Amino acid sequence: MGQSVSLMPKVAASTVEAPKNAAKEKPKCKACCACPETKKARDACIMDHGEEKCSELIEKHKQCMRDMGFNI
């Protein structure tokens, strides 16, 4: 077999940053129970106006879920 060539650049370990979420704990609840306030507002908006007009509330709910430790 031939030799393989690595295309990955070599970087010193001290220069690699840990991901922001690495220090966060696992979620303390199930996804269905997280962020009930933003979920309720998002769902009501989608029912009344459609998904296209509720992008701000959808993003707020996604951010809340991320803050709770979910990978969204």
N, CA, C and O of each residue as an XYZ file, in Angstrom:
288
protein
N       0.827     -1.177      0.000
C       0.000      0.000      0.000
C       0.878      1.249      0.000
O       2.007      1.224      0.490
N       0.354      2.330     -0.548
C       1.099      3.576     -0.603
C       1.001      4.339      0.699
O       0.178      4.030      1.561
N       1.832      5.315      0.825
C       1.797      6.140      2.014
C       0.693      7.179      1.874
O       0.487      7.738      0.797
N      -0.009      7.430      2.960
C      -1.054      8.457      2.916
C      -0.470      9.784      3.387
O       0.421      9.821      4.235
N      -0.973     10.840      2.839
C      -0.504     12.179      3.181
C      -1.628     12.888      3.929
O      -2.768     12.927      3.466
N      -1.303     13.430      5.053
C      -2.295     14.149      5.835
C      -2.423     15.582      5.315
O      -1.424     16.282      5.152
N      -3.640     16.003      5.061
C      -3.883     17.363      4.602
C      -4.204     18.303      5.757
O      -4.405     19.501      5.555
N      -4.249     17.758      6.959
C      -4.554     18.568      8.135
C      -3.307     19.329      8.564
O      -2.238     18.734      8.695
N      -3.426     20.631      8.785
C      -2.268     21.381      9.256
C      -1.914     20.987     10.684
O      -2.786     20.674     11.495
N      -0.639     21.010     10.966
C      -0.205     20.688     12.317
C      -0.254     21.959     13.153
O       0.318     22.986     12.789
N      -0.951     21.865     14.284
C      -1.141     23.018     15.156
C      -0.733     22.615     16.560
O      -1.085     21.533     17.029
N      -0.007     23.463     17.218
C       0.379     23.200     18.598
C      -0.858     23.142     19.476
O      -1.788     23.925     19.287
N      -0.880     22.229     20.427
C      -2.045     22.042     21.282
C      -2.406     23.305     22.052
O      -3.580     23.527     22.349
N      -1.442     24.120     22.375
C      -1.713     25.314     23.163
C      -2.460     26.380     22.362
O      -3.039     27.299     22.943
N      -2.452     26.262     21.030
C      -3.126     27.275     20.226
C      -4.557     26.877     19.872
O      -5.305     27.683     19.320
N      -4.940     25.644     20.186
C      -6.290     25.179     19.872
C      -7.206     25.525     21.035
O      -6.933     25.180     22.184
N      -8.297     26.215     20.717
C      -9.241     26.592     21.764
C     -10.285     25.509     21.940
O     -10.685     24.859     20.974
N     -10.721     25.316     23.161
C     -11.802     24.379     23.432
C     -13.116     25.008     22.998
O     -13.270     26.226     23.085
N     -14.057     24.212     22.536
C     -15.357     24.760     22.171
C     -16.027     25.435     23.355
O     -15.806     25.050     24.504
N     -16.850     26.447     23.076
C     -17.513     27.179     24.149
C     -18.385     26.262     24.996
O     -18.476     26.448     26.210
N     -19.021     25.288     24.383
C     -19.949     24.420     25.092
C     -19.258     23.309     25.871
O     -19.927     22.548     26.570
N     -17.944     23.198     25.769
C     -17.236     22.112     26.422
C     -17.393     22.172     27.939
O     -17.460     21.131     28.593
N     -17.451     23.358     28.494
C     -17.563     23.501     29.941
C     -19.003     23.338     30.424
O     -19.235     23.146     31.617
N     -19.967     23.411     29.515
C     -21.373     23.309     29.905
C     -21.711     21.869     30.250
O     -21.145     20.926     29.698
N     -22.649     21.725     31.175
C     -23.113     20.408     31.560
C     -24.164     19.927     30.581
O     -24.645     20.684     29.738
N     -24.514     18.656     30.704
C     -25.589     18.114     29.897
C     -26.891     18.780     30.324
O     -27.009     19.239     31.460
N     -27.867     18.836     29.422
C     -29.162     19.430     29.783
C     -29.759     18.739     30.995
O     -29.631     17.525     31.156
N     -30.413     19.521     31.847
C     -30.991     18.976     33.074
C     -32.431     18.523     32.876
O     -33.035     17.955     33.786
N     -32.986     18.771     31.690
C     -34.344     18.332     31.409
C     -34.415     17.873     29.960
O     -33.469     18.042     29.190
N     -35.546     17.295     29.607
C     -35.745     16.870     28.224
C     -36.026     18.087     27.362
O     -36.479     19.117     27.861
N     -35.757     17.970     26.070
C     -35.954     19.088     25.139
C     -37.403     19.572     25.142
O     -37.661     20.766     24.985
N     -38.343     18.654     25.320
C     -39.753     19.044     25.291
C     -40.142     19.925     26.479
O     -41.151     20.628     26.419
N     -39.357     19.897     27.554
C     -39.682     20.655     28.766
C     -38.839     21.927     28.922
O     -39.085     22.733     29.819
N     -37.861     22.099     28.058
C     -36.953     23.244     28.171
C     -37.583     24.489     27.563
O     -38.321     24.397     26.582
N     -37.301     25.630     28.128
C     -37.691     26.943     27.594
C     -39.194     27.056     27.308
O     -39.572     27.372     26.180
N     -40.044     26.812     28.281
C     -41.487     26.836     28.003
C     -42.010     28.203     27.572
O     -42.972     28.276     26.807
N     -41.394     29.291     28.051
C     -41.881     30.627     27.693
C     -41.644     30.921     26.214
O     -42.548     31.368     25.508
N     -40.417     30.666     25.753
C     -40.117     30.950     24.353
C     -40.813     29.949     23.434
O     -41.180     30.280     22.307
N     -40.988     28.739     23.917
C     -41.676     27.721     23.119
C     -43.139     28.101     22.911
O     -43.665     27.986     21.803
N     -43.786     28.548     23.966
C     -45.196     28.927     23.879
C     -45.382     30.111     22.921
O     -46.283     30.101     22.082
N     -44.531     31.119     23.052
C     -44.621     32.299     22.176
C     -44.341     31.919     20.726
O     -45.030     32.382     19.817
N     -43.346     31.090     20.513
C     -43.000     30.639     19.159
C     -44.144     29.860     18.532
O     -44.518     30.113     17.387
N     -44.702     28.911     19.279
C     -45.776     28.081     18.744
C     -47.026     28.891     18.437
O     -47.675     28.670     17.414
N     -47.370     29.836     19.324
C     -48.553     30.682     19.094
C     -48.362     31.537     17.841
O     -49.292     31.697     17.050
N     -47.175     32.080     17.661
C     -46.892     32.903     16.489
C     -47.007     32.084     15.209
O     -47.590     32.538     14.225
N     -46.451     30.880     15.226
C     -46.502     30.031     14.040
C     -47.943     29.660     13.706
O     -48.318     29.644     12.534
N     -48.740     29.368     14.701
C     -50.145     29.012     14.469
C     -50.930     30.193     13.907
O     -51.781     30.016     13.035
N     -50.650     31.382     14.397
C     -51.404     32.567     13.985
C     -50.904     33.181     12.679
O     -51.702     33.661     11.874
N     -49.586     33.167     12.465
C     -49.003     33.935     11.363
C     -48.193     33.118     10.364
O     -47.853     33.627      9.296
N     -47.879     31.881     10.677
C     -47.041     31.063      9.802
C     -45.575     31.199     10.169
O     -45.145     32.209     10.727
N     -44.825     30.167      9.847
C     -43.412     30.090     10.228
C     -42.577     31.231      9.649
O     -41.648     31.711     10.298
N     -42.904     31.661      8.440
C     -42.109     32.695      7.761
C     -42.085     34.018      8.519
O     -41.105     34.758      8.439
N     -43.151     34.320      9.250
C     -43.243     35.612      9.936
C     -42.812     35.536     11.405
O     -42.958     36.511     12.142
N     -42.297     34.413     11.821
C     -41.958     34.233     13.235
C     -40.480     33.902     13.449
O     -40.119     33.315     14.469
N     -39.640     34.266     12.513
C     -38.228     33.884     12.585
C     -37.537     34.419     13.839
O     -36.659     33.756     14.390
N     -37.925     35.611     14.293
C     -37.293     36.173     15.499
C     -37.605     35.321     16.731
O     -36.715     35.043     17.535
N     -38.852     34.909     16.878
C     -39.227     34.076     18.023
C     -38.613     32.680     17.912
O     -38.243     32.081     18.922
N     -38.508     32.171     16.706
C     -37.880     30.867     16.503
C     -36.417     30.933     16.912
O     -35.922     30.027     17.583
N     -35.720     31.990     16.518
C     -34.306     32.143     16.888
C     -34.132     32.332     18.388
O     -33.178     31.811     18.967
N     -35.036     33.069     19.027
C     -34.960     33.242     20.489
C     -35.104     31.899     21.186
O     -34.393     31.617     22.151
N     -36.028     31.065     20.698
C     -36.215     29.744     21.303
C     -34.985     28.862     21.077
O     -34.563     28.148     21.987
N     -34.412     28.906     19.883
C     -33.197     28.140     19.612
C     -32.070     28.566     20.540
O     -31.342     27.721     21.061
N     -31.920     29.871     20.752
C     -30.859     30.365     21.631
C     -31.094     29.919     23.065
O     -30.152     29.548     23.765
N     -32.343     29.954     23.502
C     -32.673     29.479     24.847
C     -32.297     28.011     24.993
O     -31.740     27.603     26.012
N     -32.605     27.219     23.969
C     -32.270     25.794     24.015
C     -30.753     25.588     24.073
O     -30.266     24.731     24.811
N     -30.022     26.367     23.303
C     -28.549     26.281     23.350
C     -28.032     26.644     24.742
O     -27.133     25.992     25.274
N     -28.614     27.694     25.319
C     -28.194     28.138     26.644
C     -28.469     27.065     27.711
O     -27.783     26.998     28.732
N     -29.484     26.232     27.453
C     -29.827     25.149     28.388
C     -28.936     23.920     28.179
O     -29.017     22.956     28.939
N     -28.082     23.957     27.141
C     -27.150     22.866     26.913
C     -27.511     21.955     25.755
O     -26.836     20.949     25.537
N     -28.553     22.278     25.011
C     -28.933     21.452     23.869
C     -28.145     21.882     22.643
O     -27.852     23.065     22.469
N     -27.806     20.926     21.799
C     -27.038     21.197     20.579
C     -28.024     21.423     19.440
O     -28.390     20.484     18.733
N     -28.450     22.659     19.266
C     -29.443     23.013     18.245
C     -28.742     23.785     17.144
O     -29.379     24.190     16.172
